[in-house]
Amino acid sequence: MLIPARMSQAEEQRWVSVMLDKLAAQESKRMLGDGELAERAERLSGQYLDGRARPASVRWVTNQNTRWGSCTPAEGSIRLSHRLQGMPEYVIDYVLLHELAHLLVPGHGPEFWRLLDPYPRTERARGYLEGVVAADRLPHLPAARRR
């Protein structure tokens, strides 16, 4: 979380506490298991890809620290980084849909992006993820101010 510089230390501590409580409450509701992730993939494929993307497996992994997700089309497997857990559902759906699209088109050319066009929150989700990456790279802010 980024805090405006004009906030006092007391305001910052109060705001961070309130927001962390809200995030914790939301996160506890949103944690999806692998089975739920697979069901979500099936729903997204049906809704946005005419059901053409049919993964053999969809699961969370803890070994992806530089990618949000990955796909192996030959195996039909999709893996999402555990770092996505607790993020807004539209962000998880975007990453999942992105990987589903890779089952149909391996690269990131125009045909690939056309598959994602129907998803209404693509740009918002991409912006969210870019913000997370940018916040993690801000060396001038103490970790306590980036929560």
Phi, psi and omega in degrees: 000133176263136184248134176300139182298334183286348181288141175287166179300319180294317178297318179299312181298318179296314182296315180299317180298314179299313183292321178295322177298316179297315180297318180298318179296317180293318183297320181296333178280334192261352184296116181260139173276173180301321179296317178293325177296318178296319178296319179297319178299317180298317179296314180295320178299316179295319184285322188245342184236022180054028178072010184285333179272116183233088181290145176282329178209147176222125183206160173279145175225155181252004183257015178247097182254353178242353178237152176274331180198167176209161184217139172242095185303322182299327179264343184073026183256141177234135178233133177246139179295138177299341179296341178283339182299130182092351176281163180305148183302322181296333178287313178299316179299319179299312182296319178296315178296321177303313180289325175299319179298329178292339174293336181260324181224116186290325185266192179246037179280183182304322180297319178299310183293331176297327178295330181271348181308319183293338181287116189289346184247022180303306183295320179296316180295317179298319178296319178300310181296321177297322177295320178298314180297315181297317180298322179293337183265001182279098184285338185279353178257131175298150182306324181298332182274351182257008184295000000 
